[in-house]
C-alpha cells in the first residue's frame, strides 16, 4: 500500500468591486460555473498556450 502525501495547496483569491459595472459583469459571468477554480485554471492554461 502506498502512502498518501498531503496536498500542498496554494491560494490566489480574486476580488471583484461590485460597484464597478465591468467587474460586476465579470463576477456575474463566473456564477455560471459550478467550479470557479477549474474555470480560472482553464483561462490561465489558455493564456499560457497562446502567449509564448
CHARMM internal coordinates of N, CA and C (Angstrom, degrees):
IC EDIT
DIST 1 N 1 CA 1.4489
DIST 1 CA 1 C 1.5254
ANGL 1 N 1 CA 1 C 108.72
DIST 1 C 2 N 1.3391
ANGL 1 CA 1 C 2 N 116.25
DIHE 1 N 1 CA 1 C 2 N 134.93
DIST 2 N 2 CA 1.4652
ANGL 1 C 2 N 2 CA 119.45
DIHE 1 CA 1 C 2 N 2 CA -178.60
DIST 2 CA 2 C 1.5230
ANGL 2 N 2 CA 2 C 110.51
DIHE 1 C 2 N 2 CA 2 C -90.89
DIST 2 C 3 N 1.3172
ANGL 2 CA 2 C 3 N 114.32
DIHE 2 N 2 CA 2 C 3 N 145.93
DIST 3 N 3 CA 1.4660
ANGL 2 C 3 N 3 CA 119.17
DIHE 2 CA 2 C 3 N 3 CA 177.64
DIST 3 CA 3 C 1.5184
ANGL 3 N 3 CA 3 C 109.62
DIHE 2 C 3 N 3 CA 3 C -79.90
DIST 3 C 4 N 1.3133
ANGL 3 CA 3 C 4 N 115.70
DIHE 3 N 3 CA 3 C 4 N 141.68
DIST 4 N 4 CA 1.4522
ANGL 3 C 4 N 4 CA 120.27
DIHE 3 CA 3 C 4 N 4 CA 176.30
DIST 4 CA 4 C 1.5269
ANGL 4 N 4 CA 4 C 109.04
DIHE 3 C 4 N 4 CA 4 C -87.84
DIST 4 C 5 N 1.3058
ANGL 4 CA 4 C 5 N 115.39
DIHE 4 N 4 CA 4 C 5 N 135.63
DIST 5 N 5 CA 1.4596
ANGL 4 C 5 N 5 CA 119.18
DIHE 4 CA 4 C 5 N 5 CA 174.96
DIST 5 CA 5 C 1.5185
ANGL 5 N 5 CA 5 C 108.68
DIHE 4 C 5 N 5 CA 5 C -92.18
DIST 5 C 6 N 1.3213
ANGL 5 CA 5 C 6 N 117.05
DIHE 5 N 5 CA 5 C 6 N 143.91
DIST 6 N 6 CA 1.4589
ANGL 5 C 6 N 6 CA 118.73
DIHE 5 CA 5 C 6 N 6 CA 179.21
DIST 6 CA 6 C 1.5304
ANGL 6 N 6 CA 6 C 111.04
DIHE 5 C 6 N 6 CA 6 C -65.65
DIST 6 C 7 N 1.3024
ANGL 6 CA 6 C 7 N 115.12
DIHE 6 N 6 CA 6 C 7 N 147.09
DIST 7 N 7 CA 1.4649
ANGL 6 C 7 N 7 CA 119.92
DIHE 6 CA 6 C 7 N 7 CA 177.83
DIST 7 CA 7 C 1.5182
ANGL 7 N 7 CA 7 C 109.37
DIHE 6 C 7 N 7 CA 7 C -69.57
DIST 7 C 8 N 1.3102
ANGL 7 CA 7 C 8 N 115.18
DIHE 7 N 7 CA 7 C 8 N 143.44
DIST 8 N 8 CA 1.4666
ANGL 7 C 8 N 8 CA 121.44
DIHE 7 CA 7 C 8 N 8 CA 175.36
DIST 8 CA 8 C 1.5242
ANGL 8 N 8 CA 8 C 106.32
DIHE 7 C 8 N 8 CA 8 C -111.74
DIST 8 C 9 N 1.3111
ANGL 8 CA 8 C 9 N 116.15
DIHE 8 N 8 CA 8 C 9 N 87.56
DIST 9 N 9 CA 1.4591
ANGL 8 C 9 N 9 CA 122.59
DIHE 8 CA 8 C 9 N 9 CA -174.22
DIST 9 CA 9 C 1.5270
ANGL 9 N 9 CA 9 C 109.74
DIHE 8 C 9 N 9 CA 9 C -92.96
DIST 9 C 10 N 1.3178
ANGL 9 CA 9 C 10 N 116.17
DIHE 9 N 9 CA 9 C 10 N 132.36
DIST 10 N 10 CA 1.4665
ANGL 9 C 10 N 10 CA 122.46
DIHE 9 CA 9 C 10 N 10 CA 174.67
DIST 10 CA 10 C 1.5173
ANGL 10 N 10 CA 10 C 107.88
DIHE 9 C 10 N 10 CA 10 C -116.34
DIST 10 C 11 N 1.3029
ANGL 10 CA 10 C 11 N 117.26
DIHE 10 N 10 CA 10 C 11 N 137.79
DIST 11 N 11 CA 1.4691
ANGL 10 C 11 N 11 CA 121.71
DIHE 10 CA 10 C 11 N 11 CA -177.43
DIST 11 CA 11 C 1.5267
ANGL 11 N 11 CA 11 C 111.01
DIHE 10 C 11 N 11 CA 11 C -113.86
DIST 11 C 12 N 1.3494
ANGL 11 CA 11 C 12 N 114.78
DIHE 11 N 11 CA 11 C 12 N 143.31
DIST 12 N 12 CA 1.4546
ANGL 11 C 12 N 12 CA 122.32
DIHE 11 CA 11 C 12 N 12 CA 175.05
DIST 12 CA 12 C 1.5274
ANGL 12 N 12 CA 12 C 107.10
DIHE 11 C 12 N 12 CA 12 C -133.34
DIST 12 C 13 N 1.3240
ANGL 12 CA 12 C 13 N 117.36
DIHE 12 N 12 CA 12 C 13 N 89.97
DIST 13 N 13 CA 1.4664
ANGL 12 C 13 N 13 CA 120.16
DIHE 12 CA 12 C 13 N 13 CA -177.30
DIST 13 CA 13 C 1.5362
ANGL 13 N 13 CA 13 C 112.51
DIHE 12 C 13 N 13 CA 13 C -63.99
DIST 13 C 14 N 1.2928
ANGL 13 CA 13 C 14 N 115.07
DIHE 13 N 13 CA 13 C 14 N 151.65
DIST 14 N 14 CA 1.4663
ANGL 13 C 14 N 14 CA 122.11
DIHE 13 CA 13 C 14 N 14 CA 175.97
DIST 14 CA 14 C 1.5206
ANGL 14 N 14 CA 14 C 107.52
DIHE 13 C 14 N 14 CA 14 C -120.41
DIST 14 C 15 N 1.3312
ANGL 14 CA 14 C 15 N 116.50
DIHE 14 N 14 CA 14 C 15 N 130.77
DIST 15 N 15 CA 1.4659
ANGL 14 C 15 N 15 CA 121.29
DIHE 14 CA 14 C 15 N 15 CA 178.66
DIST 15 CA 15 C 1.5228
ANGL 15 N 15 CA 15 C 109.27
DIHE 14 C 15 N 15 CA 15 C -111.69
DIST 15 C 16 N 1.3159
ANGL 15 CA 15 C 16 N 115.87
DIHE 15 N 15 CA 15 C 16 N 141.43
DIST 16 N 16 CA 1.4601
ANGL 15 C 16 N 16 CA 122.34
DIHE 15 CA 15 C 16 N 16 CA 177.44
DIST 16 CA 16 C 1.5193
ANGL 16 N 16 CA 16 C 108.73
DIHE 15 C 16 N 16 CA 16 C -120.90
DIST 16 C 17 N 1.3389
ANGL 16 CA 16 C 17 N 116.30
DIHE 16 N 16 CA 16 C 17 N 130.25
DIST 17 N 17 CA 1.4633
ANGL 16 C 17 N 17 CA 121.42
DIHE 16 CA 16 C 17 N 17 CA 175.28
DIST 17 CA 17 C 1.5294
ANGL 17 N 17 CA 17 C 107.30
DIHE 16 C 17 N 17 CA 17 C -84.03
DIST 17 C 18 N 1.3122
ANGL 17 CA 17 C 18 N 116.43
DIHE 17 N 17 CA 17 C 18 N 104.91
DIST 18 N 18 CA 1.4618
ANGL 17 C 18 N 18 CA 121.23
DIHE 17 CA 17 C 18 N 18 CA -174.48
DIST 18 CA 18 C 1.5280
ANGL 18 N 18 CA 18 C 112.33
DIHE 17 C 18 N 18 CA 18 C -68.16
DIST 18 C 19 N 1.3351
ANGL 18 CA 18 C 19 N 118.04
DIHE 18 N 18 CA 18 C 19 N -16.17
DIST 19 N 19 CA 1.4686
ANGL 18 C 19 N 19 CA 121.59
DIHE 18 CA 18 C 19 N 19 CA 177.54
DIST 19 CA 19 C 1.5295
ANGL 19 N 19 CA 19 C 112.64
DIHE 18 C 19 N 19 CA 19 C -81.81
DIST 19 C 20 N 1.3272
ANGL 19 CA 19 C 20 N 117.00
DIHE 19 N 19 CA 19 C 20 N -14.40
DIST 20 N 20 CA 1.4668
ANGL 19 C 20 N 20 CA 122.22
DIHE 19 CA 19 C 20 N 20 CA 177.98
DIST 20 CA 20 C 1.5331
ANGL 20 N 20 CA 20 C 107.35
DIHE 19 C 20 N 20 CA 20 C -91.73
DIST 20 C 21 N 1.3299
ANGL 20 CA 20 C 21 N 117.79
DIHE 20 N 20 CA 20 C 21 N 119.02
DIST 21 N 21 CA 1.4711
ANGL 20 C 21 N 21 CA 120.18
DIHE 20 CA 20 C 21 N 21 CA -175.83
DIST 21 CA 21 C 1.5350
ANGL 21 N 21 CA 21 C 113.87
DIHE 20 C 21 N 21 CA 21 C -56.21
DIST 21 C 22 N 1.3228
ANGL 21 CA 21 C 22 N 117.66
DIHE 21 N 21 CA 21 C 22 N -38.99
DIST 22 N 22 CA 1.4684
ANGL 21 C 22 N 22 CA 120.45
DIHE 21 CA 21 C 22 N 22 CA -179.81
DIST 22 CA 22 C 1.5265
ANGL 22 N 22 CA 22 C 110.78
DIHE 21 C 22 N 22 CA 22 C -67.25
DIST 22 C 23 N 1.3292
ANGL 22 CA 22 C 23 N 116.56
DIHE 22 N 22 CA 22 C 23 N -46.45
DIST 23 N 23 CA 1.4580
ANGL 22 C 23 N 23 CA 119.50
DIHE 22 CA 22 C 23 N 23 CA 179.50
DIST 23 CA 23 C 1.5227
ANGL 23 N 23 CA 23 C 111.65
DIHE 22 C 23 N 23 CA 23 C -66.91
DIST 23 C 24 N 1.3241
ANGL 23 CA 23 C 24 N 116.81
DIHE 23 N 23 CA 23 C 24 N -34.25
DIST 24 N 24 CA 1.4678
ANGL 23 C 24 N 24 CA 119.98
DIHE 23 CA 23 C 24 N 24 CA 176.23
DIST 24 CA 24 C 1.5299
ANGL 24 N 24 CA 24 C 109.90
DIHE 23 C 24 N 24 CA 24 C -62.68
DIST 24 C 25 N 1.3313
ANGL 24 CA 24 C 25 N 116.42
DIHE 24 N 24 CA 24 C 25 N -42.38
DIST 25 N 25 CA 1.4697
ANGL 24 C 25 N 25 CA 120.11
DIHE 24 CA 24 C 25 N 25 CA 178.87
DIST 25 CA 25 C 1.5284
ANGL 25 N 25 CA 25 C 110.64
DIHE 24 C 25 N 25 CA 25 C -63.45
DIST 25 C 26 N 1.3332
ANGL 25 CA 25 C 26 N 116.69
DIHE 25 N 25 CA 25 C 26 N -39.74
DIST 26 N 26 CA 1.4688
ANGL 25 C 26 N 26 CA 120.00
DIHE 25 CA 25 C 26 N 26 CA 177.06
DIST 26 CA 26 C 1.5243
ANGL 26 N 26 CA 26 C 110.25
DIHE 25 C 26 N 26 CA 26 C -61.72
DIST 26 C 27 N 1.3192
ANGL 26 CA 26 C 27 N 116.06
DIHE 26 N 26 CA 26 C 27 N -47.79
DIST 27 N 27 CA 1.4678
ANGL 26 C 27 N 27 CA 121.25
DIHE 26 CA 26 C 27 N 27 CA -179.81
DIST 27 CA 27 C 1.5233
ANGL 27 N 27 CA 27 C 111.00
DIHE 26 C 27 N 27 CA 27 C -59.90
DIST 27 C 28 N 1.3212
ANGL 27 CA 27 C 28 N 116.42
DIHE 27 N 27 CA 27 C 28 N -47.28
DIST 28 N 28 CA 1.4666
ANGL 27 C 28 N 28 CA 119.84
DIHE 27 CA 27 C 28 N 28 CA -178.39
DIST 28 CA 28 C 1.5229
ANGL 28 N 28 CA 28 C 111.28
DIHE 27 C 28 N 28 CA 28 C -64.36
DIST 28 C 29 N 1.3360
ANGL 28 CA 28 C 29 N 117.37
DIHE 28 N 28 CA 28 C 29 N -32.91
DIST 29 N 29 CA 1.4637
ANGL 28 C 29 N 29 CA 120.36
DIHE 28 CA 28 C 29 N 29 CA 176.47
DIST 29 CA 29 C 1.5308
ANGL 29 N 29 CA 29 C 110.20
DIHE 28 C 29 N 29 CA 29 C -63.26
DIST 29 C 30 N 1.3327
ANGL 29 CA 29 C 30 N 116.97
DIHE 29 N 29 CA 29 C 30 N -39.84
DIST 30 N 30 CA 1.4658
ANGL 29 C 30 N 30 CA 119.98
DIHE 29 CA 29 C 30 N 30 CA -178.37
DIST 30 CA 30 C 1.5233
ANGL 30 N 30 CA 30 C 112.17
DIHE 29 C 30 N 30 CA 30 C -64.84
DIST 30 C 31 N 1.3057
ANGL 30 CA 30 C 31 N 117.72
DIHE 30 N 30 CA 30 C 31 N -22.01
DIST 31 N 31 CA 1.4629
ANGL 30 C 31 N 31 CA 120.91
DIHE 30 CA 30 C 31 N 31 CA -179.30
DIST 31 CA 31 C 1.5310
ANGL 31 N 31 CA 31 C 112.39
DIHE 30 C 31 N 31 CA 31 C -68.10
DIST 31 C 32 N 1.3267
ANGL 31 CA 31 C 32 N 116.63
DIHE 31 N 31 CA 31 C 32 N -13.76
DIST 32 N 32 CA 1.4566
ANGL 31 C 32 N 32 CA 120.96
DIHE 31 CA 31 C 32 N 32 CA 178.02
DIST 32 CA 32 C 1.5299
ANGL 32 N 32 CA 32 C 111.96
DIHE 31 C 32 N 32 CA 32 C -72.29
DIST 32 C 33 N 1.3309
ANGL 32 CA 32 C 33 N 116.76
DIHE 32 N 32 CA 32 C 33 N -15.40
DIST 33 N 33 CA 1.4583
ANGL 32 C 33 N 33 CA 121.99
DIHE 32 CA 32 C 33 N 33 CA -173.69
DIST 33 CA 33 C 1.5210
ANGL 33 N 33 CA 33 C 109.83
DIHE 32 C 33 N 33 CA 33 C -108.69
DIST 33 C 34 N 1.3151
ANGL 33 CA 33 C 34 N 116.42
DIHE 33 N 33 CA 33 C 34 N 129.22
DIST 34 N 34 CA 1.4659
ANGL 33 C 34 N 34 CA 119.42
DIHE 33 CA 33 C 34 N 34 CA -179.56
DIST 34 CA 34 C 1.5269
ANGL 34 N 34 CA 34 C 111.89
DIHE 33 C 34 N 34 CA 34 C -74.76
DIST 34 C 35 N 1.3398
ANGL 34 CA 34 C 35 N 117.31
DIHE 34 N 34 CA 34 C 35 N -25.75
DIST 35 N 35 CA 1.4570
ANGL 34 C 35 N 35 CA 121.17
DIHE 34 CA 34 C 35 N 35 CA -179.78
DIST 35 CA 35 C 1.5277
ANGL 35 N 35 CA 35 C 108.53
DIHE 34 C 35 N 35 CA 35 C -117.10
DIST 35 C 36 N 1.3169
ANGL 35 CA 35 C 36 N 116.47
DIHE 35 N 35 CA 35 C 36 N 88.32
DIST 36 N 36 CA 1.4678
ANGL 35 C 36 N 36 CA 122.72
DIHE 35 CA 35 C 36 N 36 CA -177.80
DIST 36 CA 36 C 1.5267
ANGL 36 N 36 CA 36 C 111.03
DIHE 35 C 36 N 36 CA 36 C -58.03
DIST 36 C 37 N 1.3139
ANGL 36 CA 36 C 37 N 117.07
DIHE 36 N 36 CA 36 C 37 N -43.13
DIST 37 N 37 CA 1.4623
ANGL 36 C 37 N 37 CA 121.49
DIHE 36 CA 36 C 37 N 37 CA -178.49
DIST 37 CA 37 C 1.5319
ANGL 37 N 37 CA 37 C 111.30
DIHE 36 C 37 N 37 CA 37 C -59.84
DIST 37 C 38 N 1.3103
ANGL 37 CA 37 C 38 N 117.28
DIHE 37 N 37 CA 37 C 38 N -46.87
DIST 38 N 38 CA 1.4630
ANGL 37 C 38 N 38 CA 121.06
DIHE 37 CA 37 C 38 N 38 CA 179.42
DIST 38 CA 38 C 1.5251
ANGL 38 N 38 CA 38 C 110.46
DIHE 37 C 38 N 38 CA 38 C -64.35
DIST 38 C 39 N 1.3174
ANGL 38 CA 38 C 39 N 117.16
DIHE 38 N 38 CA 38 C 39 N -38.02
DIST 39 N 39 CA 1.4624
ANGL 38 C 39 N 39 CA 121.16
DIHE 38 CA 38 C 39 N 39 CA 178.71
DIST 39 CA 39 C 1.5276
ANGL 39 N 39 CA 39 C 110.69
DIHE 38 C 39 N 39 CA 39 C -62.18
DIST 39 C 40 N 1.3229
ANGL 39 CA 39 C 40 N 116.97
DIHE 39 N 39 CA 39 C 40 N -47.89
DIST 40 N 40 CA 1.4571
ANGL 39 C 40 N 40 CA 121.09
DIHE 39 CA 39 C 40 N 40 CA 179.79
DIST 40 CA 40 C 1.5318
ANGL 40 N 40 CA 40 C 110.42
DIHE 39 C 40 N 40 CA 40 C -62.95
DIST 40 C 41 N 1.3201
ANGL 40 CA 40 C 41 N 116.57
DIHE 40 N 40 CA 40 C 41 N -41.80
DIST 41 N 41 CA 1.4651
ANGL 40 C 41 N 41 CA 120.01
DIHE 40 CA 40 C 41 N 41 CA 178.83
DIST 41 CA 41 C 1.5250
ANGL 41 N 41 CA 41 C 110.96
DIHE 40 C 41 N 41 CA 41 C -62.06
DIST 41 C 42 N 1.3311
ANGL 41 CA 41 C 42 N 118.23
DIHE 41 N 41 CA 41 C 42 N -37.78
DIST 42 N 42 CA 1.4646
ANGL 41 C 42 N 42 CA 120.38
DIHE 41 CA 41 C 42 N 42 CA 178.58
DIST 42 CA 42 C 1.5253
ANGL 42 N 42 CA 42 C 110.95
DIHE 41 C 42 N 42 CA 42 C -66.65
DIST 42 C 43 N 1.3333
ANGL 42 CA 42 C 43 N 117.20
DIHE 42 N 42 CA 42 C 43 N -35.33
DIST 43 N 43 CA 1.4684
ANGL 42 C 43 N 43 CA 119.98
DIHE 42 CA 42 C 43 N 43 CA 176.61
DIST 43 CA 43 C 1.5263
ANGL 43 N 43 CA 43 C 111.14
DIHE 42 C 43 N 43 CA 43 C -67.64
DIST 43 C 44 N 1.3266
ANGL 43 CA 43 C 44 N 116.82
DIHE 43 N 43 CA 43 C 44 N -40.26
DIST 44 N 44 CA 1.4642
ANGL 43 C 44 N 44 CA 120.76
DIHE 43 CA 43 C 44 N 44 CA 177.79
DIST 44 CA 44 C 1.5223
ANGL 44 N 44 CA 44 C 109.83
DIHE 43 C 44 N 44 CA 44 C -63.99
DIST 44 C 45 N 1.3365
ANGL 44 CA 44 C 45 N 117.10
DIHE 44 N 44 CA 44 C 45 N -43.75
DIST 45 N 45 CA 1.4610
ANGL 44 C 45 N 45 CA 120.46
DIHE 44 CA 44 C 45 N 45 CA 179.52
DIST 45 CA 45 C 1.5183
ANGL 45 N 45 CA 45 C 110.79
DIHE 44 C 45 N 45 CA 45 C -61.89
DIST 45 C 46 N 1.3207
ANGL 45 CA 45 C 46 N 117.72
DIHE 45 N 45 CA 45 C 46 N -43.23
DIST 46 N 46 CA 1.4550
ANGL 45 C 46 N 46 CA 121.42
DIHE 45 CA 45 C 46 N 46 CA 178.86
DIST 46 CA 46 C 1.5223
ANGL 46 N 46 CA 46 C 110.40
DIHE 45 C 46 N 46 CA 46 C -60.82
DIST 46 C 47 N 1.3353
ANGL 46 CA 46 C 47 N 116.85
DIHE 46 N 46 CA 46 C 47 N -40.84
DIST 47 N 47 CA 1.4547
ANGL 46 C 47 N 47 CA 120.87
DIHE 46 CA 46 C 47 N 47 CA 177.79
DIST 47 CA 47 C 1.5238
ANGL 47 N 47 CA 47 C 111.16
DIHE 46 C 47 N 47 CA 47 C -64.84
DIST 47 C 48 N 1.3312
ANGL 47 CA 47 C 48 N 116.82
DIHE 47 N 47 CA 47 C 48 N -42.45
DIST 48 N 48 CA 1.4660
ANGL 47 C 48 N 48 CA 120.84
DIHE 47 CA 47 C 48 N 48 CA 178.70
DIST 48 CA 48 C 1.5233
ANGL 48 N 48 CA 48 C 110.96
DIHE 47 C 48 N 48 CA 48 C -63.55
DIST 48 C 49 N 1.3203
ANGL 48 CA 48 C 49 N 117.66
DIHE 48 N 48 CA 48 C 49 N -35.65
DIST 49 N 49 CA 1.4581
ANGL 48 C 49 N 49 CA 121.43
DIHE 48 CA 48 C 49 N 49 CA -179.62
DIST 49 CA 49 C 1.5198
ANGL 49 N 49 CA 49 C 112.69
DIHE 48 C 49 N 49 CA 49 C -71.80
DIST 49 C 50 N 1.3195
ANGL 49 CA 49 C 50 N 117.86
DIHE 49 N 49 CA 49 C 50 N -26.97
DIST 50 N 50 CA 1.4672
ANGL 49 C 50 N 50 CA 120.43
DIHE 49 CA 49 C 50 N 50 CA -176.54
DIST 50 CA 50 C 1.5286
ANGL 50 N 50 CA 50 C 112.66
DIHE 49 C 50 N 50 CA 50 C -99.41
DIST 50 C 51 N 1.3218
ANGL 50 CA 50 C 51 N 118.38
DIHE 50 N 50 CA 50 C 51 N -25.35
DIST 51 N 51 CA 1.4625
ANGL 50 C 51 N 51 CA 121.90
DIHE 50 CA 50 C 51 N 51 CA -178.97
DIST 51 CA 51 C 1.5170
ANGL 51 N 51 CA 51 C 108.33
DIHE 50 C 51 N 51 CA 51 C -104.51
DIST 51 C 52 N 1.3117
ANGL 51 CA 51 C 52 N 116.34
DIHE 51 N 51 CA 51 C 52 N 100.47
DIST 52 N 52 CA 1.4801
ANGL 51 C 52 N 52 CA 120.22
DIHE 51 CA 51 C 52 N 52 CA -178.23
DIST 52 CA 52 C 1.4893
ANGL 52 N 52 CA 52 C 111.52
DIHE 51 C 52 N 52 CA 52 C -120.69
END
COOR INIT
IC SEED 1 N 1 CA 1 C
IC BUILD
